[in-house]
Amino acid sequence: MSRWKQERASDVSKSTVNRELNIIRGCFSRAVDWGGLALSLLRSVKAYKVDDSRIRVLNDDELRMVLTAPAEVALLCRVTLISLNRISEVLGLRREHLGASWMEVCRKGGRVHRIALPEDLRVSLLERCAPSGYIFGEGPQGEPPSQQTASNRVIRTLASLGLSGVTHHTMRHTGVTLMLEAGINPVSFNCWRAGRRCGCWNATGTRATRKSDARSNRTPTVSSRRPQNGHSQKKAPWRI
């Protein structure tokens, strides 16, 4: 079976080989259950390691649905859209991390950066803040929920809105995409000034897709990312 796996991989993709192995493995497992075999012939045959993950990026309609979700989930998602924070980093956000117009972002390794923070988002975060100081604190102790609890909460809430398969991590992919569309290099995003230039999270909270708009001080134009049938879609009036 190992030789067959290697020969088959020369004709088809490794993902296809893995799927076929699963079918064959199921057949041998059933034979063992029925007493026809003592052991499965595939017990020592391992599947190929492949990266089958697909990067999900929200479109305009999906993003609008996320931003109109219940307040807690919408805030968790919106913070990541503008900061690219992981869910554990968002849950660790405290009152002292919020400034007059900025938010401190702690990256892996303990590095701390400041990014521009829209005023309406700042107000919403402060209103959500628990007495313990944690923005997303809950319960008598005001401690934030576990990463798994918060992640499942986002998944279930968004699934109830018709966004199946969308996780909190999807906001990071979407946030990077919005930066690239606004002419911001995500590598250079780790500075407050970059956040100020990007129309995705400027003072008005309006999304920008043109480099010329991102570089200017005027309110950027909101437009569709992907034209359909050769025609641009209508302007989206929502804000991040």
N, C-alpha and C positions, 0 to 999 in steps of 0.2 A: 504493500500500500504506500509506503514511503517513496518507492521508485515511481509508482503511478502518479503520486502527487507532484513530483519534480518534473516528470514528462508532461503532465497536463498543464503545468504552469508555463511551459514554453509555448503553448497554443492559446491560452486564455489568460485573463488577469488573475492575480492572486485572490482577489475578492471572490471571483467566480469559483475558483478552486475551493475556497473555504465554504461556500454555500453548498457545493456538491459534496464535500466531505461531511457536512452536517446531515445531508440526506442519507448518505451511506452509513454514517454513524448511527442514525436513528434505526436503520434497518437491522444492523448488527445488534443494537441494544434490545430491539424487539425479539430477535432470535435468542438472545441470552435469557430474556424473560420467559420465553416459551419453552426453554430447556433444550433447544437445538444446539446451542453452543455453550461451552463452559465459560469462555471469556471472549470479549469483543476483539476482533482483529485490529481495531483502530484505537485500542487503549493506549498505545504508545505513539500514535501519530498526532502531532500537534498542528494546529492551524497556522497559517502564515500571519505574521504581524503586519497589518495594513492600517492605514489611516483612512477610515471610511467617514470621518466626521465631515459634515457640511456646514460651511459658515452661513449662518442665517443673518440677513440684514433686513430690517423692517422697511416696508415701503411707506409712502405718505399716509395712506389710510390706516395701516396697522399702527404707525406711530401715534396717530391721532387717538386711536382707541386706547393705547397705553397711557397717554397723558390724561385721559378722562376716566381712568380706572379709579377704584376707591383710593382715598387720599394717601394711605400708608404705602400701598404698592406703587402708586404714581410717583411719590416722593423718592422711594428707593430707586426706581428706574431713572427718574430725571437727574438725580445726583450723579449716577454713573454715566448718563449720556453726556454730561458736560465735563466730567472729571476722569472718566474711564476707570473709576475705582472698582475693585472687586467687591463682592457683597460683604465679605468680612471687614473690609476697610470702611464701607459705608456704615455698617452696624457700629463701628468703633468711633463714629463721628460724635464730637462733644460740642457743647456750647462755646467753649473757648477756641474752637477751631474756626469759628465764623467771625470775620471782621466786618468792617463797614461796607466793603464792596468786594470782599474776597473770601475764599475758603481755603484752609490749609488741607493739603492732600499728602498723606503719608504713604510712600511707596515701599516696596520690598527693600529690605536692607536698612530701613529707618530713615531714608531720605524724605525730606519734607519740602513741598513746593506750594506755592500759592497760585490759585486760578481765580479769574473774575467770576463773581457770583451775581446773577440777576437779582434785583431788589425783591421782586415778588417771591422768588424761590427762597431767599434769605428769610423773609417774613414767615413763610410757611414752615421752614425748618425750625425757627425759634418758637413758633406756636406749638409745634409738635414736641419740643424738648421736654423731657421728664425732669422732675426735681433733682434727680441724681446727677444731671448734667449731660446724660446721653440723649442725643437727638431722638433715637429710636428706642429709648428705654420703655419698658412696660412692666406691669405688675407692681406689687408693693415695694419692691426693692429698686425699681426703676432700671433694671438691667436689660440690655438688648437681648432679643431672642437668639437662639443658636443659629449658626450659618445654615444648617440643614432645614430648620423650621422656617426661617425667612425665605429660603430658596423655594421650598415646597409651597409656601403661601403665595409667592409670586406666580409660580407655575399654575396653581389651581385657579387663582383669580383671573389670570389672562386666558386660561383655557375656557373659563365660563363666559368670557367675552368673545369667544370664537377664535382665539389666537392659539391654536394647538401647536405644541412643540416650541413655544417661545419661552425662554428662561431669562433669568436676570443677566446671565452672561451675554445674551443676545444684545443687550444694551451697549456692551463694550464694542462689539462688532459694528453696530449701527453708529455709535459715537465716532469711531475712527473713520467710517465712511463719510459722515457729515463733515469732519475736519478736512479730509482730502478734497471734498467737493468745494469747500470754502477756501481752498488754497493754503491750508495749514498743514505743515509736515508734522505728523504725530510724534516723530522723534524729537522735534524741537518744542513739543507742547509743554514740556516740563518747565515752563516759566510763566509768570503772571502776564507778561506783555503779550505772549502768543494768544492767551485766552482773550485779552482785550481786543485783539485784531480780528478774531474769528467771529463772523456774524452769527454763529450758532448760539452763542451765549453772551451777546453784547447787552448793553443796558436795557434794550427793549425786549430782549429774549427772542428776537425774530431770527429765523433760520435764513442763512445766506448760501447761495450756490455759485456766485460769480466771484472770481478773484478780485475784479475791480471793485466790487462792493465791499469785500472783506478788507481791502486796503484803505478804503476811504472812511470818513467819519459819518457819512450819511446813512440813513436806514437802508439796509440791503433789501434787494428784491427777492421775494419768495417765489420759487418756481419749481416745477416738477423735475425729478432726477432722470426719469426714463420716459421720453416721448413715446406715444403709442400711435401707430399708423401714420407716422410722419407729422403728427400734430402735437403741440405741447398741451399738457393738461391744464386745467384751470388753476389759478393761484390758490395755494392753501393758506388760509388765514390763521392757522394754529401757531402756537409758540412752544418752544421747549422750556 
